[in-house]
């Protein structure tokens, strides 16, 4: 008699059944079916795989995470998740589902831009969505990208017409509520030729006990366009967050993504950027301040497919208590990508005996006229600087904070909107004050 | 005693090689220092208005350009600017005992004059300065009340400003030879 053993993948997928996407247009159903097909051939990520060497997802595989319909979030609760002094189009999603009563959309077909939820766009603006949705996450091997493609409930849709810009930034707020919830928010951002978009995506939890947030940002940056994303991950210490950021840039465009993991149980970020035209610039920044026993794994992949492009990566990590920070930065330079400038830097400060930092640069270069560099430091505070500050009367705890702010400040300077910068400063300070 | 407590008690050391601290603004740094020392002494912290007034007064006193105040602590400063920044901090913190460790090393005549002037302006009956140097030049501007010669960690000769002139003329060997006899 044959015994049927269920793999971790099987078990996980069984729990995702029950969502009905049959009302969607055929083209979108196809995306989900293809993703599901890919998933059935994939093993649930384990540390035996190189890409997951330092990040153990046993906690995710063994628990029964299920999509759960939105709980009604009262307006007054939303206030604490807004960014003070930020005038923006706010789109709120709870457990991956759109909360229209808490959001502000702009759906004028003749306007300069469209800001709405993806499900609405899939019906009202199908011609804009269809050529883009799912294109950047077709890789058969990416488990979580396929998972999100198969089961995504909803997400933000931001479209800016050629030569136009948003009159206000867009703030996408993802909230999670409930126990053993899995949410699959998926944002689609399209900036046409010479367009501009500023987007802030924040992830927070309400009263959740244990949750999984598998989120994807799919970004298309047109010729000469500029897209800037500030990503703030501030969920509770029982939430697993697995985020994929996929961007494709056309020539002469600029894409900046600032990743700020503040709180959570485990955060894994995959940033994938394809420079598919000459003269592109990509900026990937990470400000990682960790305490408790949070585990944060930042993986980046920049594909210099065309010549004359620039990429700049700056990830700075401060690790306290028994937290751990992983950084793996891959840069691929195609043999036709001459005059590539690719710079990668990962600096880590360890504040305690049990804090850990792992850093791995990977450069695969096939062109011969390029400038590529990578640098990594792992250490403690500059003792001389600390002594100098203390010798001037500044208490040790304050002096450490001053040095910390200076260290991380270099990355945070890439946040251009003042209200967002102030908000992030506050989140980081709050997280660290009680722990010193 | 912790370094910050020594500062609170009124001891100030002007470093020979002041360290650079990128990312920490000069103004933010000195404001934090001034207020933490005041807190230590049980004094109220300075409000922004009062602080700015104090800042401007002392900047003029030591000839520290306003431009430098907005930069990071000592970052990209020349040798002279770094020493001037030390004296400026001393002026802001108003210590009881100021120790100047080879303040004159690496300075040109003009920078030296400015630094010396700063120290002379701060000199009073309520404070004292220990100036560590190997050269007479600084002592033309900061006239010492006492001169001590240190050898092997001990004070081996004490005198007035004339002793400094004698050392400039004869060197230090004669003192060491006298000791050996």
Interface residues (C-beta under 8 A of the other chain):
Chain A: X382 X384 X385 X387 X388 X389 X390 X391 X392 X393 X394 X395 X396 X398 X399 X402 X403 X405 X406 X407 X409 X410
Chain B: X2 X3 X4 X6 X7 X8 X13 X15 X18 X19 X21 X22 X23 X24 X28 X29 X30 X32 X33 X34 X36 X37 X40 X72 X73 X89 X93
